[in-house]
Amino acid sequence: MWNRFNDDDEVILPHADQQEENWFVNEDFYYIQEQKKESYRVLYAKIQIENQPYILMVRLNIHETRKIIKSANLLQFFLFFCLMSGFVLVTRVVYKKLWKPFYLTLREIEQFNIQKNEAPQFQETSIQEFRQLNDALGKLVFNNLQAYKIQKEFTENASHEMQTPLAVFQSKLDILLQQSNLSKEQLLIIQSLYNVTSRLVRINKNLLLLAKMDNLQFPDTEALNVPVVVAGSLLFFTEQAEANAIRIETDMAPGDCIVQSNKTLLESLINNLVTNAIKHNLPEGTIHISFQNRRLVIENTVVSKELDNTALFRRFGRMSQTTKGSGLGLAIVQQICTLYQWQVEYRYDDNRHQFTIIF
């Protein structure tokens, strides 16, 4: 009866030569489900049934066992993958929620522009550390805005206050120069004072221009054709270039380049670059001005070495110590480019300074 209902567990009669109590062997048996012989791991054990000796045979299909192990491994791997995926997902959600105030603060700082005079608006957070960070950054930004405002007001007020005395002083020098009874030494002294005053007037005008740009006082813009503005500006430099025996060459590609800009600022940008090219040129040198693919390139011959790019566009920085200038021309150029999101680049190649404006 037992053997009829248990395929892999059978009770058989013992053999006379079987002495061991239990032993294992590998044997092949006919596997009904697969309709073929398969390997089994078989345990033989001596037992007593109603005081009669028998042998219990217990067998295990090796192939089926391997399939079970493989399925178990796949299931284990799947569970591990689900566990890790869930862990990563939960961690990501928690991380994103936890660090959201930090990234909002970072975005406000990245968008902060001191020239707009607007403090960043930090979002309220329940996390104490981020709240302290926002408070500290808020105080720092406020102090910087106040200092920047005071600096701008001082520059603007000082420039305005200097305008009238300089104009009066320069007019008095004009009157003195017209006197006929002055000696040669007196004329030289007055001329020297006149030159210094003229330089102060230029510095004052440039400082006022920078202050106005800092205060965004050039809101009026119009559609301007860059090649046309360049050609118009060059008319004012022909005489100055000829006086210094400097040749101006132009290579303007056909076509228009329309930009939205304040005309005064665009003309100021071009004038400053051309003025520098004349002022820092060689006797009988050349200036090459080209425009193509929305790039204005102004290059001039020089004997000086390459300029320091890190200090080139600083206010009161100088391209050369041997020439007289306000030191504000290139600072104005960069400020105008920053205002309209243009790019200004400097290169030195074959004893030539090259400035490129990308519109």
C-alpha positions as CSV (number, residue, x, y, z in Angstrom):
1,M,0.0,0.0,0.0
2,W,2.8,2.4,0.9
3,N,4.6,1.9,-2.3
4,R,1.5,2.4,-4.4
5,F,1.0,6.0,-3.2
6,N,4.7,7.1,-2.8
7,D,6.8,7.1,-6.0
8,D,10.0,8.4,-4.4
9,D,9.7,6.6,-1.0
10,E,9.5,2.8,-1.1
11,V,9.8,0.0,1.3
12,I,11.7,-3.0,0.0
13,L,12.8,-6.3,1.4
14,P,16.4,-6.4,2.5
15,H,19.2,-8.5,1.0
16,A,21.2,-10.9,3.0
17,D,24.5,-9.2,2.1
18,Q,23.4,-5.7,3.2
19,Q,25.3,-5.0,6.4
20,E,25.2,-1.1,6.6
21,E,22.4,0.7,8.4
22,N,22.2,3.6,5.9
23,W,23.9,4.3,2.6
24,F,23.7,6.8,-0.3
25,V,24.0,5.9,-4.0
26,N,23.4,7.6,-7.4
27,E,21.1,5.6,-9.6
28,D,19.1,6.0,-12.7
29,F,15.3,5.5,-12.6
30,Y,12.6,5.9,-15.2
31,Y,10.9,9.3,-14.7
32,I,7.3,9.0,-15.7
33,Q,6.6,12.7,-16.2
34,E,9.5,13.2,-18.6
35,Q,9.2,9.7,-20.1
36,K,12.9,9.0,-19.7
37,K,15.5,7.8,-17.2
38,E,17.0,10.5,-15.0
39,S,19.6,10.5,-12.2
40,Y,18.5,10.2,-8.6
41,R,20.2,10.5,-5.3
42,V,19.0,7.5,-3.3
43,L,19.1,6.9,0.5
44,Y,18.7,3.3,1.7
45,A,17.9,2.9,5.4
46,K,17.1,-0.3,7.4
47,I,13.9,-0.1,9.3
48,Q,11.6,-2.5,11.3
49,I,7.9,-2.9,10.4
50,E,6.0,-5.2,12.8
51,N,9.3,-6.7,13.9
52,Q,10.1,-7.5,10.3
53,P,13.3,-6.1,8.7
54,Y,12.8,-3.9,5.7
55,I,14.7,-1.3,3.8
56,L,13.3,2.2,3.2
57,M,14.4,3.7,-0.1
58,V,14.1,7.5,-0.4
59,R,15.2,9.1,-3.7
60,L,15.5,12.6,-5.0
61,N,15.5,13.7,-8.6
62,I,18.8,15.6,-9.1
63,H,17.6,17.4,-12.2
64,E,14.5,18.6,-10.5
65,T,16.5,19.7,-7.5
66,R,18.7,21.8,-9.8
67,K,15.6,23.4,-11.4
68,I,14.3,24.2,-8.0
69,I,17.6,25.8,-6.9
70,K,17.7,27.8,-10.1
71,S,14.1,29.0,-9.6
72,A,14.9,29.9,-6.0
73,N,18.0,31.9,-7.1
74,L,16.0,33.8,-9.7
75,L,13.3,34.5,-7.2
76,Q,15.9,35.7,-4.7
77,F,17.5,37.9,-7.3
78,F,14.1,39.4,-8.3
79,L,13.3,40.1,-4.6
80,F,16.7,41.7,-4.1
81,F,16.2,43.9,-7.2
82,C,12.7,45.0,-6.1
83,L,14.1,45.7,-2.6
84,M,17.0,47.8,-4.0
85,S,14.7,49.6,-6.5
86,G,12.4,50.5,-3.7
87,F,15.2,51.6,-1.5
88,V,16.6,53.8,-4.3
89,L,13.2,55.2,-5.1
90,V,12.4,56.0,-1.4
91,T,15.9,57.5,-0.9
92,R,15.5,59.7,-4.0
93,V,12.0,60.9,-2.9
94,V,13.2,61.6,0.6
95,Y,16.5,63.2,-0.6
96,K,14.6,65.5,-3.1
97,K,12.1,66.6,-0.4
98,L,14.8,67.1,2.2
99,W,17.1,69.1,-0.1
100,K,14.4,71.1,-1.9
101,P,14.9,74.2,0.2
102,F,18.6,74.2,-0.4
103,Y,18.2,74.0,-4.2
104,L,15.6,76.8,-4.1
105,T,18.0,78.9,-2.2
106,L,20.8,78.0,-4.7
107,R,18.6,79.0,-7.6
108,E,17.8,82.4,-6.0
109,I,21.5,83.1,-5.4
110,E,22.3,82.1,-9.0
111,Q,19.7,84.5,-10.4
112,F,20.7,87.3,-8.1
113,N,22.1,90.4,-9.8
114,I,23.4,93.2,-7.6
115,Q,22.9,95.7,-10.4
116,K,19.1,95.2,-10.4
117,N,19.0,96.2,-6.7
118,E,16.6,93.3,-5.9
119,A,17.3,91.0,-2.9
120,P,16.6,87.3,-3.5
121,Q,13.4,85.9,-2.0
122,F,14.1,82.8,0.0
123,Q,11.3,80.3,0.6
124,E,10.3,79.5,4.1
125,T,11.4,76.1,5.4
126,S,10.9,74.1,8.5
127,I,14.4,72.7,8.5
128,Q,16.4,74.7,11.0
129,E,19.8,74.5,9.2
130,F,18.4,75.7,5.9
131,R,16.5,78.5,7.7
132,Q,19.8,79.6,9.3
133,L,21.5,79.5,5.9
134,N,18.7,81.7,4.4
135,D,19.0,84.2,7.2
136,A,22.8,84.5,6.9
137,L,22.6,84.8,3.1
138,G,19.8,87.4,3.4
139,K,21.9,89.5,5.8
140,L,25.0,89.2,3.5
141,V,23.0,90.2,0.4
142,F,21.4,93.1,2.2
143,N,24.8,94.5,3.3
144,N,26.2,94.1,-0.2
145,L,23.2,95.9,-1.7
146,Q,23.6,98.7,0.7
147,A,27.3,99.0,0.1
148,Y,26.7,98.9,-3.7
149,K,24.0,101.5,-3.5
150,I,26.2,103.9,-1.5
151,Q,29.1,103.3,-3.9
152,K,26.9,104.1,-6.9
153,E,25.4,107.2,-5.3
154,F,28.8,108.4,-4.4
155,T,30.2,107.9,-7.9
156,E,27.2,109.5,-9.5
157,N,27.0,112.5,-7.0
158,A,30.7,113.1,-7.2
159,S,30.7,113.1,-11.0
160,H,27.7,115.5,-11.1
161,E,29.3,117.8,-8.5
162,M,32.6,117.8,-10.4
163,Q,31.0,118.6,-13.7
164,T,30.3,122.3,-13.0
165,P,33.7,123.2,-11.4
166,L,35.5,121.4,-14.2
167,A,33.5,123.3,-16.8
168,V,34.2,126.6,-15.1
169,F,37.9,125.8,-14.7
170,Q,38.2,124.8,-18.4
171,S,36.4,128.0,-19.5
172,K,38.8,130.1,-17.4
173,L,41.8,128.3,-19.0
174,D,40.3,129.1,-22.5
175,I,40.1,132.7,-21.6
176,L,43.7,132.7,-20.3
177,L,44.9,131.0,-23.5
178,Q,43.4,133.9,-25.5
179,Q,45.5,136.5,-23.6
180,S,48.2,138.0,-25.9
181,N,50.6,139.1,-23.1
182,L,51.5,135.6,-21.9
183,S,55.0,134.4,-21.9
184,K,56.1,131.1,-23.5
185,E,56.5,129.5,-20.0
186,Q,53.1,130.7,-18.9
187,L,51.5,129.3,-22.1
188,L,53.1,125.9,-21.5
189,I,51.8,125.8,-17.9
190,I,48.3,126.8,-19.0
191,Q,48.4,124.2,-21.8
192,S,49.5,121.5,-19.3
193,L,46.6,122.5,-17.0
194,Y,44.2,122.4,-19.9
195,N,45.3,118.9,-20.9
196,V,44.9,117.7,-17.3
197,T,41.5,119.3,-17.1
198,S,40.4,117.7,-20.4
199,R,41.4,114.3,-19.0
200,L,39.4,115.0,-15.8
201,V,36.4,115.9,-17.9
202,R,36.7,112.6,-19.9
203,I,37.0,110.6,-16.7
204,N,34.0,112.4,-15.2
205,K,31.9,111.7,-18.3
206,N,32.9,108.0,-18.4
207,L,32.1,107.6,-14.7
208,L,28.7,109.2,-15.3
209,L,28.2,106.8,-18.1
210,L,29.1,103.8,-16.0
211,A,26.9,105.0,-13.1
212,K,23.9,105.4,-15.5
213,M,24.5,101.8,-16.8
214,D,24.7,100.5,-13.3
215,N,21.4,102.2,-12.5
216,L,19.9,100.9,-15.8
217,Q,19.2,104.4,-17.0
218,F,19.3,103.4,-20.7
219,P,15.9,101.7,-21.1
220,D,15.2,103.1,-24.5
221,T,16.3,100.7,-27.2
222,E,15.8,100.6,-31.0
223,A,16.5,98.3,-33.8
224,L,20.0,99.2,-35.0
225,N,22.0,97.9,-38.0
226,V,25.5,97.3,-36.6
227,P,27.4,97.8,-39.9
228,V,25.7,101.1,-40.5
229,V,26.5,102.4,-37.0
230,V,30.1,101.3,-37.4
231,A,30.4,103.1,-40.7
232,G,28.9,106.2,-39.2
233,S,31.3,106.2,-36.3
234,L,34.4,105.7,-38.4
235,L,33.7,109.1,-40.1
236,F,34.7,110.8,-36.9
237,F,38.1,109.0,-36.7
238,T,39.4,109.6,-40.2
239,E,41.0,112.9,-39.3
240,Q,42.5,111.6,-36.1
241,A,43.9,108.5,-37.8
242,E,45.5,110.6,-40.6
243,A,47.1,112.9,-38.1
244,N,48.9,109.9,-36.6
245,A,49.7,108.4,-40.0
246,I,47.5,105.4,-39.2
247,R,45.7,103.6,-42.0
248,I,42.2,102.3,-41.3
249,E,41.1,99.2,-43.4
250,T,37.6,97.9,-43.4
251,D,36.1,94.6,-44.5
252,M,32.4,94.7,-43.9
253,A,30.5,91.6,-45.2
254,P,27.3,92.4,-47.1
255,G,24.1,92.0,-45.2
256,D,22.4,93.5,-42.1
257,C,22.9,92.7,-38.4
258,I,20.0,94.1,-36.4
259,V,20.3,94.4,-32.6
260,Q,18.1,95.9,-30.0
261,S,20.2,98.5,-28.3
262,N,20.5,102.1,-27.1
263,K,22.2,104.0,-29.9
264,T,24.3,106.1,-27.6
265,L,25.7,102.9,-25.9
266,L,26.4,101.1,-29.2
267,E,28.2,104.2,-30.5
268,S,30.1,104.5,-27.3
269,L,31.2,100.8,-27.5
270,I,32.5,101.3,-31.1
271,N,34.2,104.6,-30.3
272,N,36.0,103.3,-27.3
273,L,37.5,100.4,-29.3
274,V,38.5,102.5,-32.2
275,T,40.0,105.2,-29.9
276,N,42.1,102.5,-28.2
277,A,43.2,101.1,-31.5
278,I,44.4,104.6,-32.6
279,K,45.9,105.5,-29.2
280,H,47.9,102.3,-28.8
281,N,49.1,101.9,-32.4
282,L,52.4,102.3,-34.1
283,P,53.4,105.3,-36.1
284,E,52.2,104.6,-39.6
285,G,50.5,101.5,-38.3
286,T,47.2,100.0,-39.4
287,I,43.7,99.3,-38.0
288,H,41.7,96.5,-39.5
289,I,38.0,96.5,-38.9
290,S,35.9,93.6,-40.1
291,F,32.3,92.5,-39.6
292,Q,30.8,89.1,-40.6
293,N,28.7,86.4,-38.9
294,R,27.5,88.9,-36.2
295,R,31.2,89.4,-35.2
296,L,32.8,92.9,-35.1
297,V,36.6,92.5,-35.1
298,I,38.9,95.5,-34.5
299,E,42.6,94.9,-34.5
300,N,45.6,97.2,-34.6
301,T,49.4,96.9,-34.9
302,V,51.4,97.3,-31.7
303,V,54.9,96.9,-30.3
304,S,53.8,96.0,-26.8
305,K,53.4,92.5,-25.5
306,E,50.2,90.6,-24.9
307,L,47.8,92.3,-22.4
308,D,46.7,90.8,-19.1
309,N,43.3,89.4,-19.7
310,T,42.4,89.3,-16.0
311,A,42.9,93.1,-15.5
312,L,42.2,94.3,-19.0
313,F,38.5,95.2,-18.5
314,R,38.9,96.5,-14.9
315,R,38.0,100.1,-14.2
316,F,41.0,102.3,-14.3
317,G,43.0,99.5,-15.8
318,R,45.5,100.6,-18.4
319,M,46.6,99.0,-21.7
320,S,49.9,100.8,-21.5
321,Q,51.6,103.0,-19.0
322,T,53.1,105.2,-21.7
323,T,49.8,106.5,-23.1
324,K,47.4,108.9,-21.4
325,G,43.9,107.7,-20.9
326,S,41.1,107.5,-18.3
327,G,41.5,103.7,-17.9
328,L,37.7,103.4,-18.3
329,G,37.3,102.7,-22.0
330,L,37.4,98.9,-21.9
331,A,35.4,98.8,-18.7
332,I,32.7,100.7,-20.5
333,V,32.9,98.3,-23.4
334,Q,32.5,95.3,-21.1
335,Q,29.7,96.9,-19.2
336,I,27.7,97.6,-22.4
337,C,28.3,94.0,-23.5
338,T,27.1,92.7,-20.2
339,L,24.0,94.9,-20.3
340,Y,22.9,93.5,-23.7
341,Q,24.3,90.0,-23.2
342,W,26.9,90.4,-26.0
343,Q,30.4,88.8,-25.7
344,V,33.7,90.6,-25.8
345,E,36.9,88.7,-26.5
346,Y,40.6,89.7,-26.6
347,R,43.4,88.0,-28.6
348,Y,47.0,88.8,-29.3
349,D,48.5,87.5,-32.5
350,D,51.5,88.5,-34.6
351,N,52.1,91.9,-32.8
352,R,48.4,92.8,-33.1
353,H,45.8,93.5,-30.4
354,Q,42.4,92.0,-31.5
355,F,39.1,92.8,-29.9
356,T,36.0,90.9,-31.0
357,I,32.4,91.7,-30.2
358,I,29.9,88.9,-30.7
359,F,26.3,90.2,-31.1
